[in-house]
């Protein structure tokens, strides 16, 4: 389902719904701790679990990039979805992880400066 939702849709309303659905999926995954940081237990986890977390992390990064592009293009619905992502994401995701869990920050300076 995530792979299907990562594909942009030409219609603005349908695309906004798609991004909002991705937001809800990632919020559930964060609440269920499926997208948590790397811990000692995760370092010894199976290859399949590591591939799943890698897929989730890269998919979330693509979602953030798509939201950022839409905000920079002036799509107002993307702003609402973006703040929903901010509200449902853990602090480490918003500002980058600790040294052991480097992540790209969610808050892009160019977006914040525009708004």
N, CA, C and O of each residue as an XYZ file, in Angstrom:
460
protein
N       0.827     -1.189      0.000
C       0.000      0.000      0.000
C       0.873      1.255      0.000
O       0.551      2.225     -0.687
N       1.956      1.254      0.749
C       2.839      2.422      0.799
C       3.440      2.699     -0.572
O       3.479      3.848     -1.011
N       3.908      1.654     -1.252
C       4.508      1.845     -2.575
C       3.509      2.468     -3.550
O       3.865      3.339     -4.343
N       2.268      2.018     -3.484
C       1.237      2.554     -4.369
C       0.979      4.027     -4.048
O       0.800      4.841     -4.954
N       0.960      4.362     -2.766
C       0.670      5.737     -2.358
C       1.828      6.700     -2.604
O       1.624      7.914     -2.613
N       3.025      6.187     -2.802
C       4.170      7.063     -3.062
C       4.176      7.628     -4.478
O       4.944      8.542     -4.779
N       3.326      7.090     -5.347
C       3.269      7.570     -6.729
C       2.349      8.794     -6.807
O       1.165      8.699     -6.486
N       2.891      9.944     -7.234
C       2.079     11.157     -7.335
C       0.911     11.001     -8.309
O       0.972     10.223     -9.262
N      -0.152     11.760     -8.045
C      -1.358     11.753     -8.878
C      -1.515     13.165     -9.452
O      -1.357     14.138     -8.715
N      -1.821     13.302    -10.746
C      -1.933     14.633    -11.358
C      -3.019     15.519    -10.744
O      -2.833     16.731    -10.638
N      -4.141     14.937    -10.342
C      -5.238     15.708     -9.767
C      -4.854     16.189     -8.366
O      -4.458     15.387     -7.521
N      -4.973     17.512     -8.117
C      -4.547     18.090     -6.839
C      -5.293     17.510     -5.644
O      -4.675     17.198     -4.625
N      -6.604     17.360     -5.751
C      -7.381     16.832     -4.622
C      -7.018     15.385     -4.324
O      -6.846     15.012     -3.163
N      -6.905     14.582     -5.351
C      -6.541     13.179     -5.162
C      -5.132     13.055     -4.601
O      -4.860     12.179     -3.780
N      -4.237     13.931     -5.045
C      -2.869     13.905     -4.549
C      -2.823     14.312     -3.081
O      -2.060     13.737     -2.304
N      -3.624     15.291     -2.696
C      -3.688     15.702     -1.293
C      -4.208     14.560     -0.424
O      -3.700     14.334      0.674
N      -5.209     13.847     -0.908
C      -5.739     12.689     -0.178
C      -4.691     11.594     -0.052
O      -4.580     10.943      0.988
N      -3.932     11.398     -1.108
C      -2.867     10.391     -1.098
C      -1.817     10.712     -0.039
O      -1.414      9.835      0.725
N      -1.374     11.965      0.005
C      -0.374     12.370      0.992
C      -0.932     12.301      2.413
O      -0.213     11.949      3.348
N      -2.208     12.637      2.574
C      -2.821     12.547      3.900
C      -2.926     11.089      4.357
O      -2.749     10.791      5.538
N      -3.208     10.198      3.433
C      -3.253      8.767      3.780
C      -1.865      8.274      4.189
O      -1.739      7.504      5.141
N      -0.837      8.707      3.486
C       0.527      8.355      3.880
C       0.836      8.888      5.276
O       1.476      8.206      6.077
N       0.381     10.105      5.566
C       0.588     10.678      6.896
C      -0.035      9.788      7.962
O       0.585      9.517      8.990
N      -1.268      9.331      7.716
C      -1.950      8.473      8.690
C      -1.231      7.135      8.869
O      -1.117      6.633      9.987
N      -0.751      6.566      7.777
C      -0.033      5.290      7.859
C       1.238      5.442      8.695
O       1.503      4.634      9.585
N       2.018      6.483      8.404
C       3.263      6.673      9.154
C       2.994      7.033     10.609
O       3.772      6.657     11.486
N       1.919      7.746     10.884
C       1.563      8.049     12.280
C       1.276      6.755     13.039
O       1.721      6.586     14.174
N       0.528      5.838     12.407
C       0.243      4.542     13.055
C       1.529      3.750     13.269
O       1.700      3.112     14.308
N       2.425      3.789     12.300
C       3.683      3.049     12.436
C       4.543      3.624     13.558
O       5.185      2.871     14.290
N       4.563      4.952     13.703
C       5.312      5.554     14.807
C       4.683      5.202     16.148
O       5.397      4.901     17.105
N       3.352      5.236     16.229
C       2.683      4.890     17.476
C       2.921      3.433     17.844
O       3.042      3.105     19.024
N       2.991      2.557     16.849
C       3.259      1.147     17.086
C       4.739      0.852     17.251
O       5.125     -0.306     17.410
N       5.571      1.884     17.217
C       7.027      1.791     17.394
C       7.705      0.953     16.312
O       8.783      0.404     16.539
N       7.082      0.851     15.139
C       7.721      0.123     14.039
C       8.801      0.949     13.362
O       9.654      0.401     12.665
N       8.772      2.275     13.562
C       9.757      3.135     12.916
C      10.681      3.776     13.939
O      11.252      4.835     13.678
N      10.836      3.144     15.111
C      11.698      3.695     16.158
C      13.152      3.703     15.739
O      13.512      3.194     14.678
N      13.981      4.286     16.584
C      15.409      4.376     16.301
C      16.096      3.025     16.427
O      15.482      2.041     16.837
N      17.365      2.986     16.073
C      18.144      1.756     16.135
C      18.520      1.495     17.585
O      19.120      2.349     18.237
N      18.176      0.339     18.082
C      18.541     -0.064     19.441
C      19.411     -1.304     19.360
O      19.606     -1.865     18.282
N      19.927     -1.724     20.486
C      20.758     -2.930     20.512
C      19.967     -4.129     20.013
O      20.510     -4.981     19.309
N      18.687     -4.204     20.372
C      17.851     -5.314     19.934
C      17.706     -5.318     18.421
O      17.753     -6.375     17.792
N      17.526     -4.126     17.830
C      17.363     -4.039     16.386
C      18.644     -4.413     15.648
O      18.587     -4.916     14.526
N      19.793     -4.174     16.265
C      21.055     -4.513     15.613
C      21.182     -6.020     15.435
O      21.849     -6.491     14.514
N      20.533     -6.776     16.326
C      20.592     -8.231     16.218
C      19.348     -8.804     15.561
O      19.201    -10.024     15.494
N      18.453     -7.959     15.078
C      17.210     -8.438     14.477
C      17.477     -9.078     13.114
O      18.576     -8.991     12.568
N      16.458     -9.708     12.596
C      16.603    -10.435     11.339
C      16.808     -9.487     10.163
O      16.541     -8.288     10.237
N      17.282    -10.067      9.098
C      17.502     -9.317      7.860
C      16.190     -8.746      7.328
O      16.159     -7.625      6.821
N      15.110     -9.514      7.441
C      13.808     -9.051      6.955
C      13.342     -7.824      7.738
O      12.804     -6.882      7.155
N      13.542     -7.832      9.039
C      13.146     -6.676      9.859
C      13.965     -5.450      9.483
O      13.431     -4.343      9.405
N      15.254     -5.641      9.252
C      16.100     -4.515      8.862
C      15.690     -3.960      7.496
O      15.680     -2.746      7.297
N      15.354     -4.842      6.562
C      14.900     -4.394      5.241
C      13.585     -3.631      5.364
O      13.386     -2.628      4.680
N      12.684     -4.098      6.232
C      11.402     -3.430      6.447
C      11.619     -2.025      6.998
O      11.010     -1.066      6.524
N      12.492     -1.904      8.004
C      12.761     -0.576      8.582
C      13.424      0.340      7.567
O      13.135      1.536      7.523
N      14.308     -0.214      6.754
C      14.960      0.583      5.709
C      13.927      1.068      4.699
O      13.954      2.227      4.286
N      13.015      0.182      4.302
C      11.950      0.557      3.376
C      11.075      1.655      3.972
O      10.747      2.627      3.291
N      10.694      1.504      5.250
C       9.846      2.504      5.899
C      10.552      3.854      5.984
O       9.946      4.893      5.728
N      11.824      3.836      6.343
C      12.588      5.079      6.471
C      12.712      5.789      5.127
O      12.521      7.002      5.042
N      13.035      5.028      4.069
C      13.178      5.664      2.753
C      11.819      6.133      2.224
O      11.740      7.164      1.556
N      10.759      5.391      2.514
C       9.419      5.805      2.083
C       8.987      7.079      2.801
O       8.367      7.955      2.197
N       9.309      7.185      4.079
C       8.962      8.381      4.836
C       9.744      9.580      4.305
O       9.213     10.688      4.232
N      11.004      9.358      3.935
C      11.812     10.436      3.353
C      11.218     10.903      2.024
O      11.190     12.103      1.750
N      10.741      9.966      1.195
C      10.103     10.340     -0.066
C       8.824     11.139      0.181
O       8.536     12.104     -0.528
N       8.061     10.725      1.195
C       6.836     11.449      1.537
C       7.160     12.874      1.953
O       6.500     13.818      1.516
N       8.184     13.034      2.803
C       8.593     14.380      3.238
C       9.012     15.224      2.047
O       8.662     16.401      1.961
N       9.761     14.626      1.127
C      10.219     15.356     -0.056
C       9.026     15.794     -0.912
O       8.982     16.932     -1.381
N       8.069     14.901     -1.112
C       6.889     15.241     -1.904
C       6.084     16.356     -1.237
O       5.609     17.271     -1.909
N       5.934     16.278      0.074
C       5.218     17.350      0.788
C       5.956     18.674      0.639
O       5.339     19.709      0.386
N       7.265     18.640      0.794
C       8.064     19.862      0.671
C       7.908     20.479     -0.715
O       7.753     21.693     -0.846
N       7.949     19.641     -1.746
C       7.800     20.151     -3.113
C       6.436     20.799     -3.310
O       6.333     21.846     -3.949
N       5.409     20.195     -2.777
C       4.065     20.754     -2.940
C       3.890     22.062     -2.180
O       3.202     22.972     -2.642
N       4.512     22.147     -1.023
C       4.450     23.400     -0.265
C       5.166     24.496     -1.039
O       4.658     25.612     -1.154
N       6.341     24.186     -1.566
C       7.089     25.180     -2.338
C       6.358     25.586     -3.613
O       6.573     26.683     -4.128
N       5.489     24.700     -4.128
C       4.670     25.018     -5.304
C       3.379     25.738     -4.930
O       2.553     26.023     -5.797
N       3.202     26.031     -3.646
C       2.049     26.807     -3.210
C       0.774     26.002     -2.973
O      -0.313     26.579     -2.943
N       0.879     24.702     -2.805
C      -0.303     23.872     -2.546
C      -0.668     23.970     -1.063
O       0.053     23.457     -0.207
N      -1.776     24.621     -0.767
C      -2.174     24.854      0.626
C      -2.512     23.576      1.377
O      -2.264     23.483      2.579
N      -3.074     22.593      0.688
C      -3.427     21.349      1.374
C      -2.176     20.628      1.873
O      -2.232     19.910      2.871
N      -1.060     20.813      1.193
C       0.187     20.181      1.622
C       0.661     20.767      2.956
O       1.296     20.069      3.746
N       0.358     22.031      3.206
C       0.749     22.653      4.473
C       0.008     21.982      5.631
O       0.609     21.683      6.663
N      -1.287     21.748      5.463
C      -2.071     21.093      6.511
C      -1.549     19.682      6.758
O      -1.392     19.272      7.908
N      -1.281     18.944      5.696
C      -0.760     17.586      5.834
C       0.623     17.605      6.482
O       0.938     16.755      7.315
N       1.444     18.581      6.093
C       2.782     18.713      6.667
C       2.710     18.894      8.180
O       3.459     18.255      8.918
N       1.819     19.755      8.643
C       1.707     19.967     10.091
C       1.124     18.742     10.779
O       1.415     18.507     11.952
N       0.317     17.964     10.090
C      -0.140     16.690     10.632
C       1.018     15.727     10.805
O       1.071     14.989     11.789
N       1.941     15.725      9.865
C       3.145     14.891      9.972
C       3.982     15.352     11.162
O       4.474     14.531     11.937
N       4.141     16.659     11.303
C       4.906     17.203     12.430
C       4.261     16.780     13.753
O       4.959     16.363     14.678
N       2.941     16.885     13.844
C       2.242     16.553     15.086
C       2.338     15.078     15.438
O       2.356     14.728     16.618
N       2.398     14.213     14.445
C       2.392     12.773     14.729
C       3.783     12.147     14.742
O       3.916     10.953     15.012
N       4.812     12.924     14.457
C       6.170     12.386     14.411
C       6.885     12.610     15.741
O       6.668     13.621     16.410
N       7.739     11.657     16.118
C       8.521     11.864     17.343
C       9.537     12.981     17.156
O       9.918     13.302     16.030
N       9.968     13.565     18.252
C      10.891     14.698     18.208
C      12.166     14.353     17.442
O      12.678     15.185     16.693
N      12.683     13.138     17.620
C      13.934     12.767     16.953
C      13.797     12.799     15.435
O      14.775     13.035     14.726
N      12.599     12.564     14.941
C      12.360     12.604     13.497
C      12.349     14.042     12.994
O      12.769     14.313     11.869
N      11.876     14.951     13.817
C      11.731     16.344     13.401
C      13.058     17.068     13.321
O      13.265     17.880     12.419
N      13.959     16.790     14.246
C      15.209     17.534     14.310
C      16.429     16.685     14.004
O      17.556     17.166     14.123
N      16.233     15.443     13.615
C      17.341     14.530     13.364
C      17.587     13.697     14.605
O      17.281     14.123     15.719
N      18.130     12.533     14.418
C      18.342     11.616     15.529
C      19.606     11.928     16.299
O      20.304     12.900     16.009
N      19.896     11.091     17.285
C      21.143     11.211     18.028
C      22.284     10.759     17.119
O      22.062     10.394     15.964
N      23.484     10.786     17.642
C      24.635     10.396     16.815
C      24.504      8.985     16.265
O      24.959      8.706     15.156
N      23.872      8.075     17.049
C      23.761      6.692     16.598
C      22.632      6.488     15.597
O      22.599      5.470     14.906
N      21.715      7.432     15.508
C      20.582      7.292     14.580
C      20.433      8.549     13.744
O      19.444      9.270     13.875
N      21.392      8.811     12.899
C      21.326     10.000     12.042
C      20.134      9.898     11.101
O      19.960      8.897     10.406
N      19.323     10.939     11.089
C      18.178     11.016     10.188
C      18.131     12.407      9.585
O      18.621     13.374     10.169
N      17.539     12.489      8.417
C      17.335     13.803      7.809
C      16.228     14.509      8.574
O      15.180     13.910      8.819
N      16.429     15.759      8.958
C      15.377     16.461      9.697
C      14.147     16.698      8.828
O      14.253     16.894      7.617
N      12.987     16.677      9.462
C      11.728     16.901      8.754
C      11.558     18.371      8.407
O      11.051     18.704      7.335
N      11.975     19.247      9.301
C      11.745     20.672      9.113
C      12.794     21.262      8.176
O      13.954     21.427      8.555
N      12.389     21.571      6.983
C      13.262     22.101      5.944
C      13.284     23.622      6.054
O      12.235     24.266      6.029
N      14.480     24.193      6.174
C      14.625     25.638      6.326
C      13.966     26.417      5.195
O      13.367     27.463      5.442
N      14.064     25.932      3.963
C      13.504     26.668      2.831
C      11.981     26.754      2.936
O      11.389     27.755      2.532
N      11.344     25.712      3.475
C       9.880     25.743      3.651
C       9.511     26.739      4.739
O       8.596     27.545      4.576
N      10.241     26.673      5.861
C       9.918     27.550      6.981
C      10.111     29.016      6.606
O       9.349     29.878      7.043
N      11.119     29.295      5.803
C      11.361     30.675      5.387
C      10.270     31.180      4.456
O       9.931     32.363      4.481
N       9.714     30.285      3.630
C       8.665     30.696      2.697
C       7.378     31.027      3.442
O       6.663     31.952      3.058
N       7.079     30.287      4.497
C       5.825     30.496      5.220
C       6.064     31.371      6.403
O       5.131     31.671      7.148
